[in-house]
Amino acid sequence: MRSKRYQILYIGAFLILCLIPSAGLLLGGREDSAEREGRASMPSLLTEDRQLNLYYPAQAGAWFEENFAWRKELVSLNALVQSGLGVSAQKDVIVGRDGWLYYRETLKDYTNQDQLSDRALYDIAHTAAMTQEYCAFIGADYLFVIVPDKVTLYPEYLPYYYAHKVSNSSNRTRLKEFMEQEGVHYLDLTDPLQEAVKEQKANPEMAGYHLPALYHKTDSHWTNEGAAIGADAILTELGVEHRDYRGAEAEVTKDFEGDLEAMLYPAFPAEEEEVWYDPAPAYGYLNEVESTYDYQIQTVSGGEGQSLLMYRDSFANALLPFLAESYSMGYFSRAVPANLLFDLSSSAPTAVIMEHAERNIPATAEAPSILQALPSALTPKDPELSAADARIACETEEANPYFTRVSGTFETAPAAGVRIYADPGDGILYEAMPVFRQSEQEEGFVLYLPAEALPASEDSARQIRVFLSSN
């Protein structure tokens, strides 16, 4: 009898818990409209023409899933319970040891899964070499920078079942070989950061660090201290005089909210420590800026008269102040692809930096820089060339209205080292930038020609011939 009573109580408690989200909607527990932005809207039983909405059950389910009462609190509570068992309630977050969280997308870089082909890595390196040549033509130094994933520097806090690696090489280490072959000015920040981590662990008090780690435990990015070390390596590589912040006076405050922490516990994310240098990097903004997350930022400082054009991802949010201080003028862009066709003419930089997180290496093969194609010394009759079949399109982009974008795809990808040329119909060859789209496993190319010379049309696409060369 007692066993049956317990079963009834258990079932009753379970039903009450299940009813909380629904009952909460009636009691005003639903989140406000600002928090619901971008979520599903409440569906209607009837369509606009007064017919029965056959998709109502699925739409209502989607609406409830995103709008049920106390959603953040219940999601956070569920994540807290699962984290206590070493399990993540958020598919994009890995719960590690000692409170460390990892972005799941970076795991494949650590285990070396889903590596790019040699051709795709060549595409990245060769487009970088072509961009570097273009920058040199206008007198600007070029630097391609890789920022390592957090898991690359701090793998020891991963759950033990992620320790196995399928290969000893990674996209990052293999890319370095292709960059060297192509003569690209290249900097992998893994080396200076790993040296700093070793120094920090060996003698934290004497090393002059303010925090126990260079990357945040609950975020996918580095701390201001890690960014300062990265900036020092970049500016040293470019030969720019700068202030070295290692061991500088600083204040440590517990006011940083990690992006991974917020994903797991949206209702009550915990804050962790961040370091703020005193005095802070000295620079100002030339445009209206809300934060270093902004899409385009222009800076000014008392630097040595040099100017910087930098294309960046989210790692440069913390990096920007240190670089902005060291250049008299700075232009920081999150544009993908990098629109050098416009930005080089408008900013006239003395240095161009392309910064990429390790996890974004595959994406760099899909979006080469936007540059005007230059005539090649080769001709269509050159014996080292061979004709190739490709699906070709010509179009005009809103960002570059005076140029025609010529793009193409191959049925079979060329081997690594093979260059791509296009003849728009006048017998002059232009080298194209290679493109590899990982999601489609598709190899192609892109180049930009003046619209007055090649209008964007199907007729233009039909007259273009494509050639391949391994030299």
Protein Blocks (a to p, Z undefined) as FASTA:
>chain_A
ZZmmmmmmmmmmmmmmmmmmmmmmmnopaccfklmgoiacdddfbdfkopacfklmmmmm
mmmmmmgghklmmmmmmmmmmmmnopafbfkbccdeehiacdfklmmmmnopaiacfklm
mmmmmmmmmmmmmmmmnopacdddddddfklmmmmlgcfklmpcfbfbdfklmmmmmmmm
nopacddfklmmmmmmmmmmmmmmlnopabfbfbdfkbcbdcfklmmmmmmmmmmmnopa
cddfehpacddddfbccfklmmmmmmlccdddddddddddddddfbdcfbfkbmbdcddd
fbehiacdddddfklmmmmmmmmmmpmbdcddfbdcddfklmmmmnopabdcddddfklm
mmmmmmccdddddddfbdfklmkbccddddddddddfklmmbccdddddfbdcdehiacd
ddehnopacdddddddfklopacddddddfklmccdfklmmmpccdddfZZ
